[in-house]
Amino acid sequence: MENKVLKFKNYKKQLEKKDYYKVLSYNQLINEAHEALNKMGREDADNELLTDTRLLLLEFIARLDKISTSYSKSIYSLKGKIEDLLK
């Protein structure tokens, strides 16, 4: 039961983070990405950081898909690498 509660809390947190990234301006989204990269350089990438980065990349992909599919495809491959680290 406790495991289900933790999974639900993590899922809720991911939804909140995803919604947060959607309302950011493009510049703010870039700043979030820069901050995530700095964190990854300073410390071991834990699951929470990798999950946040994955959500951040998904938002970039969604926005870039509207502009250029070639840009979004390169970021999509990066997202795949992060998902591999989460496994």
N, CA, C and O of each residue as an XYZ file, in Angstrom:
348
protein
N       0.828     -1.192      0.000
C       0.000      0.000      0.000
C       0.876      1.261      0.000
O       0.613      2.214     -0.734
N       1.914      1.246      0.832
C       2.807      2.397      0.914
C       3.474      2.671     -0.429
O       3.674      3.826     -0.804
N       3.817      1.609     -1.150
C       4.442      1.747     -2.464
C       3.491      2.439     -3.445
O       3.924      3.268     -4.245
N       2.201      2.102     -3.388
C       1.218      2.740     -4.263
C       1.081      4.223     -3.935
O       0.921      5.047     -4.836
N       1.143      4.564     -2.660
C       1.044      5.965     -2.247
C       2.246      6.745     -2.766
O       2.096      7.861     -3.264
N       3.435      6.164     -2.652
C       4.635      6.828     -3.156
C       4.578      7.006     -4.666
O       4.949      8.058     -5.186
N       4.114      5.979     -5.368
C       3.997      6.091     -6.823
C       3.014      7.184     -7.204
O       3.255      7.937     -8.147
N       1.898      7.276     -6.472
C       0.908      8.310     -6.757
C       1.488      9.698     -6.506
O       1.274     10.615     -7.300
N       2.222      9.857     -5.403
C       2.833     11.157     -5.103
C       3.838     11.546     -6.183
O       3.894     12.702     -6.600
N       4.628     10.578     -6.631
C       5.592     10.858     -7.706
C       4.877     11.226     -8.994
O       5.299     12.142     -9.699
N       3.794     10.516     -9.306
C       3.015     10.795    -10.511
C       2.418     12.203    -10.438
O       2.459     12.955    -11.411
N       1.865     12.549     -9.274
C       1.275     13.881     -9.091
C       2.344     14.959     -9.243
O       2.106     15.994     -9.866
N       3.511     14.714     -8.675
C       4.604     15.674     -8.772
C       5.028     15.862    -10.227
O       5.323     16.979    -10.652
N       5.057     14.765    -10.991
C       5.422     14.845    -12.406
C       4.393     15.653    -13.182
O       4.753     16.456    -14.043
N       3.107     15.445    -12.880
C       2.060     16.217    -13.555
C       2.197     17.699    -13.249
O       2.044     18.539    -14.136
N       2.487     18.021    -11.989
C       2.659     19.424    -11.609
C       3.853     20.027    -12.333
O       3.780     21.158    -12.814
N       4.947     19.287    -12.414
C       6.153     19.772    -13.087
C       5.878     19.957    -14.580
O       6.314     20.938    -15.185
N       5.159     19.015    -15.159
C       4.829     19.091    -16.589
C       3.981     20.340    -16.867
O       4.226     21.058    -17.836
N       3.003     20.587    -16.026
C       2.168     21.789    -16.176
C       2.990     23.053    -15.975
O       2.786     24.049    -16.669
N       3.917     23.011    -15.029
C       4.802     24.147    -14.773
C       5.621     24.476    -16.012
O       5.733     25.641    -16.393
N       6.197     23.453    -16.646
C       7.009     23.687    -17.839
C       6.173     24.243    -18.986
O       6.678     25.022    -19.794
N       4.912     23.856    -19.068
C       4.048     24.335    -20.153
C       3.788     25.835    -20.087
O       3.620     26.483    -21.121
N       3.753     26.385    -18.888
C       3.418     27.809    -18.764
C       4.645     28.719    -18.821
O       4.505     29.941    -18.882
N       5.828     28.143    -18.803
C       7.032     28.958    -18.867
C       7.224     29.554    -20.255
O       6.849     28.960    -21.265
N       7.811     30.729    -20.276
C       8.203     31.300    -21.564
C       9.370     30.485    -22.099
O       9.974     29.701    -21.367
N       9.680     30.668    -23.352
C      10.780     29.918    -23.956
C      12.092     30.225    -23.236
O      12.900     29.328    -22.996
N      12.297     31.480    -22.897
C      13.509     31.876    -22.180
C      13.581     31.219    -20.800
O      14.640     30.742    -20.393
N      12.473     31.196    -20.092
C      12.436     30.555    -18.777
C      12.689     29.053    -18.890
O      13.343     28.461    -18.031
N      12.169     28.444    -19.949
C      12.389     27.013    -20.175
C      13.871     26.738    -20.419
O      14.410     25.747    -19.927
N      14.520     27.602    -21.169
C      15.957     27.466    -21.401
C      16.718     27.615    -20.085
O      17.672     26.878    -19.835
N      16.302     28.562    -19.245
C      16.942     28.734    -17.942
C      16.783     27.484    -17.075
O      17.722     27.083    -16.387
N      15.605     26.870    -17.106
C      15.380     25.623    -16.363
C      16.303     24.524    -16.884
O      16.865     23.758    -16.101
N      16.455     24.447    -18.196
C      17.329     23.434    -18.793
C      18.774     23.666    -18.377
O      19.500     22.723    -18.061
N      19.184     24.927    -18.381
C      20.545     25.269    -17.972
C      20.777     24.873    -16.512
O      21.825     24.324    -16.171
N      19.806     25.150    -15.666
C      19.910     24.786    -14.252
C      19.984     23.264    -14.078
O      20.757     22.772    -13.255
N      19.192     22.527    -14.840
C      19.218     21.059    -14.766
C      20.580     20.520    -15.200
O      21.111     19.593    -14.587
N      21.139     21.100    -16.253
C      22.469     20.668    -16.706
C      23.535     20.958    -15.661
O      24.441     20.151    -15.453
N      23.429     22.099    -15.010
C      24.373     22.429    -13.939
C      24.265     21.435    -12.787
O      25.278     21.001    -12.238
N      23.041     21.079    -12.424
C      22.843     20.102    -11.352
C      23.441     18.754    -11.729
O      24.055     18.082    -10.901
N      23.257     18.369    -12.974
C      23.789     17.084    -13.422
C      25.314     17.094    -13.391
O      25.936     16.052    -13.184
N      25.915     18.251    -13.592
C      27.360     18.353    -13.565
C      27.931     18.378    -12.156
O      29.078     17.989    -11.939
N      27.128     18.838    -11.197
C      27.602     18.965     -9.820
C      27.356     17.717     -8.974
O      28.072     17.475     -8.002
N      26.366     16.940     -9.334
C      25.999     15.808     -8.484
C      25.600     14.616     -9.351
O      25.372     14.744    -10.553
N      25.526     13.475     -8.715
C      25.050     12.305     -9.437
C      23.598     12.521     -9.815
O      22.808     13.058     -9.039
N      23.265     12.099    -11.009
C      21.904     12.272    -11.488
C      21.003     11.208    -10.850
O      21.068     10.031    -11.204
N      20.170     11.640     -9.912
C      19.229     10.708     -9.306
C      17.970     10.632    -10.171
O      17.821     11.376    -11.141
N      17.077      9.724     -9.805
C      15.867      9.520    -10.612
C      15.009     10.771    -10.702
O      14.405     11.035    -11.742
N      14.950     11.539     -9.628
C      14.128     12.749     -9.651
C      14.678     13.761    -10.648
O      13.918     14.350    -11.417
N      15.974     13.964    -10.642
C      16.597     14.899    -11.583
C      16.428     14.411    -13.019
O      16.132     15.200    -13.916
N      16.616     13.121    -13.231
C      16.450     12.576    -14.581
C      15.005     12.685    -15.047
O      14.747     12.986    -16.212
N      14.063     12.441    -14.142
C      12.645     12.554    -14.500
C      12.282     13.991    -14.841
O      11.579     14.243    -15.819
N      12.760     14.933    -14.035
C      12.507     16.349    -14.315
C      13.103     16.754    -15.662
O      12.479     17.483    -16.433
N      14.308     16.279    -15.933
C      14.969     16.591    -17.202
C      14.203     15.993    -18.365
O      14.072     16.622    -19.415
N      13.693     14.778    -18.184
C      12.894     14.130    -19.224
C      11.642     14.960    -19.520
O      11.304     15.172    -20.684
N      10.955     15.429    -18.478
C       9.760     16.255    -18.665
C      10.101     17.577    -19.347
O       9.352     18.072    -20.189
N      11.229     18.128    -18.970
C      11.701     19.367    -19.586
C      11.951     19.163    -21.078
O      11.568     19.994    -21.901
N      12.589     18.062    -21.411
C      12.863     17.762    -22.822
C      11.570     17.510    -23.598
O      11.461     17.901    -24.760
N      10.602     16.867    -22.971
C       9.312     16.650    -23.635
C       8.651     17.981    -23.999
O       8.044     18.112    -25.062
N       8.774     18.959    -23.111
C       8.207     20.281    -23.404
C       8.963     20.954    -24.544
O       8.352     21.574    -25.415
N      10.287     20.835    -24.543
C      11.064     21.363    -25.665
C      10.639     20.708    -26.975
O      10.458     21.388    -27.985
N      10.482     19.391    -26.956
C      10.086     18.657    -28.162
C       8.741     19.152    -28.664
O       8.569     19.388    -29.860
N       7.790     19.311    -27.758
C       6.448     19.772    -28.147
C       6.513     21.154    -28.794
O       5.836     21.415    -29.788
N       7.326     22.028    -28.227
C       7.429     23.384    -28.786
C       8.202     23.404    -30.095
O       7.827     24.109    -31.032
N       9.269     22.637    -30.160
C      10.089     22.639    -31.376
C       9.403     21.925    -32.538
O       9.656     22.248    -33.699
N       8.547     20.970    -32.238
C       7.807     20.270    -33.291
C       6.998     21.253    -34.138
O       6.791     21.041    -35.333
N       6.553     22.318    -33.501
C       5.770     23.330    -34.210
C       6.642     24.163    -35.147
O       6.149     24.740    -36.116
N       7.955     24.222    -34.849
C       8.877     25.042    -35.624
C       9.669     24.208    -36.627
O       9.719     24.523    -37.816
N      10.283     23.144    -36.128
C      11.166     22.338    -36.967
C      11.245     20.918    -36.422
O      11.641     20.708    -35.275
N      10.871     19.957    -37.234
C      10.932     18.571    -36.776
C      12.367     18.067    -36.657
O      12.629     17.150    -35.880
N      13.293     18.642    -37.405
C      14.678     18.172    -37.296
C      15.266     18.531    -35.926
O      16.021     17.741    -35.360
N      14.933     19.711    -35.385
C      15.396     20.068    -34.048
C      14.756     19.165    -32.995
O      15.427     18.690    -32.079
N      13.470     18.940    -33.136
C      12.785     18.132    -32.129
C      13.275     16.685    -32.152
O      13.314     16.035    -31.107
N      13.646     16.175    -33.317
C      14.153     14.798    -33.391
C      15.473     14.645    -32.652
O      15.702     13.623    -32.005
N      16.344     15.645    -32.738
C      17.623     15.542    -32.034
C      17.414     15.590    -30.525
O      18.107     14.889    -29.788
N      16.481     16.396    -30.056
C      16.187     16.449    -28.626
C      15.467     15.171    -28.202
O      15.656     14.690    -27.085
N      14.652     14.630    -29.086
C      13.952     13.378    -28.789
C      14.948     12.238    -28.546
O      14.723     11.392    -27.680
N      16.036     12.216    -29.300
C      17.042     11.171    -29.087
C      17.735     11.360    -27.737
O      18.087     10.379    -27.082
N      17.930     12.594    -27.324
C      18.503     12.876    -26.005
C      17.555     12.412    -24.904
O      17.992     11.866    -23.891
N      16.277     12.628    -25.102
C      15.272     12.170    -24.145
C      15.336     10.651    -24.003
O      15.202     10.125    -22.898
N      15.540      9.951    -25.106
C      15.661      8.494    -25.074
C      16.842      8.037    -24.239
O      16.754      7.044    -23.516
N      17.942      8.758    -24.337
C      19.122      8.414    -23.537
C      18.841      8.606    -22.046
O      19.289      7.810    -21.221
N      18.109      9.651    -21.707
C      17.766      9.892    -20.310
C      16.822      8.804    -19.819
O      16.960      8.332    -18.690
N      15.869      8.400    -20.643
C      14.952      7.326    -20.250
C      15.715      6.022    -20.021
O      15.361      5.251    -19.129
N      16.749      5.768    -20.811
C      17.568      4.582    -20.604
C      18.243      4.620    -19.241
O      18.384      3.586    -18.588
N      18.664      5.809    -18.806
C      19.286      5.939    -17.489
C      18.282      5.716    -16.358
O      18.659      5.294    -15.265
N      17.017      5.997    -16.620
C      15.984      5.806    -15.610
C      15.630      4.330    -15.403
O      15.071      3.967    -14.368
N      15.947      3.499    -16.358
C      15.583      2.076    -16.268
C      16.454      1.337    -15.304
O      16.280      0.134    -15.112
